Amino acid sequence: AAAAGAASPADKERFICIYPAYLNNKKTIAEGRRIPIDKAVENPTSTEIQDVCAAVGFNVLLEKNKMYPREWNRDVQYRGRVRIQLKQDDGNPCLPQFPTRKSVMLYAAETIPKLKTRTQKMGGSDQSVQQGEGGKKSKGKKKK
């Protein structure tokens, strides 16, 4: 293994990490969101981040069992982080349209809602939300 200081940007250790929390509009800055809330997505998963970044041509690594340190919720959906090769050996961006990690995060947040899984799920999740509200209403009635 290369010495830590001499690791080239092409080494897996030098890939940037993106945790789903960075793009989650349900989180505050203190909880780890790193992009403006109006650009963030609702509960993105590491798989979704991987999908959109791989689709645009990044060298992507999904680390399923990694957790974001500030994430208190240990559920599988919050697990995982994506490592992305941002720069080549010579230090130039792998993809010129993404010179910074922020640009990658904003792109991922912008693209995730357009994923097929998302557009289909959205229909399903709307129903479950309504059911949930219905359940809450009936609980209220029971209390009376």
N, C-alpha and C positions, 0 to 999 in steps of 0.2 A: 504493500500500500504506500501511496505517496505521502510525504510529510504534510501535515495539515496546512502549513503556509504555502506549500508549493502545489497544492491540488489544482489541477486545471479545471476550467469551467465545465469541461466535458465529463468530469468525474461525478458519479451519482451523489456524492456528499455535497457537491457544489450546486446541485440543482436547487432551484428555489422551492420552498414548501408553500403550498396553499391549503389551508384548512377550511372546511366548509364554513366555519364561524366567520371567516373574513368577509364572506359574501352574504351573510344571513341578515335579512332585514328585521328579524325578530330580536336581534341582539343590539346592545348599545355599544358604543366605542369601548367602554370599560370592559365589556364582555368579549371584546375581540373583533368587532366589525372594523374593517379597514377601508371601506369605500362608502360614499354618501348613501344615506338610507334610501333615497329615491332611486338609486341605481341598483340597490341590493335586491336579492331574490329571497323568496320565502323558503326557509329550510333546505338549502341545496345539499346534495350528498356528494361525497368524494367521488363516487362513480360518475355523477353528472359532470363534475368539473373535469374529470379525466376524459370523458367522452368529447366534450366541446374542445378541449385543448388538443387532443389527439386528432380530431377532425380537421383542425386548422393547420396541422402539420408539426406540432411540437413533439419532442421526444419526451414521453410521459411515463411516470412510474407511479403506480397506485400502492400505497402502503396501508393495507386494510386495518391493521391492528394498532395503528398509531392513534393517540388521542390528543386533542388540543388541550394544553395544560389548564386553561381557564374554563374548559367545558365540564360542568358539574354533572351533566346528564350522561350516564354511561351507556345509553341505548345504542344499538348497532347503527341506527340511522345517523347518529352524530359522530360515529367513529370514522377513522381513516383520514389520510392526508394525501395530497397529490404532489409529487415532486416533478418539476418541469425544468428541462434544460433551457435556460434563458439565453446563455451565451455559448459561443463556440470556443475552441481552444485559443484562438487568437484574441478572444475578448469581445468580438463583435456579436451583436444579437443574432440568434439563429434565424429569427424571422424579423425582418426590418420593421414591420408594423408594430412589433412589441419590444421596444427597447427597455422597458422597466417592468418590474413585477406588478406595479399598479396597473399598467396598461393591460397585463394579462388578466388580472382580477376583474377589471372593468369589462373586458371582453367576455370573460366567462359568465359574469353576472348578467350581461346583456343577452347572451346566447342561450343560457340554460332554460329560460322560460319558453324558448322556441323549440326545445327538444320534443320529439314525437311523444316520448314517455310522459312529458309534462303536459302537453296539450291534451292527451287522452286522460291522464290522471285528473287534470283540472275538472273535467266533467264529473268524474267519479267523486272527487273530494268535495265538490259543491254539495252533492247529495248527502254525503256523510256529515257535512257541517250542518245541513238542515236537520238531519236526524238528531245530531247532537243537541241542537237548540231545542228541538222538540222534547228530547229527554229531559233537558234542564227545566223546561216549562212544566212537565208533568211532575217533576220533583217538587217544584214550587207549589203545585196544587196539593200534593200530599201533605205538605207542611200545614196548609190551611186546614 
